[in-house]
């Protein structure tokens, strides 16, 4: 039975090609599993940051904490280096997440300020 080649529908795949495709499929399944875990971890992280946002709003604290952010970026860069991940990428990733968290905190604070009793 000939499988369609990624290079052309008419080219049969050799045994080496099918082995490579099987390996590629297995690797991609592992990547998909990791992606799913990342999404679940991010969801859990945002549940906790929502709690932080509510606490900050109730206490009248600012949405952003630049010192905490600086320490977290430094910590994440060190972890990235230890894990052989580009520290600049790790920093960009954390900055993106922190930006979203701050946006959520600002929205929570605005909602609290305009809510009942405000």
SULCORLIN-V117740 format. One record per helix or strand. SS is the DSSP state (2 for helix, 1 for strand). FROM is the first residue (numbers start at 1). TO is the last residue. If there is no record, write none. Layout:
# SULCORLIN-V117740
ss=SS from=FROM to=TO
ss=SS from=FROM to=TO
This chain:
# SULCORLIN-V117740
ss=1 from=4 to=5
ss=1 from=8 to=12
ss=2 from=15 to=59
ss=2 from=66 to=82
ss=2 from=87 to=114
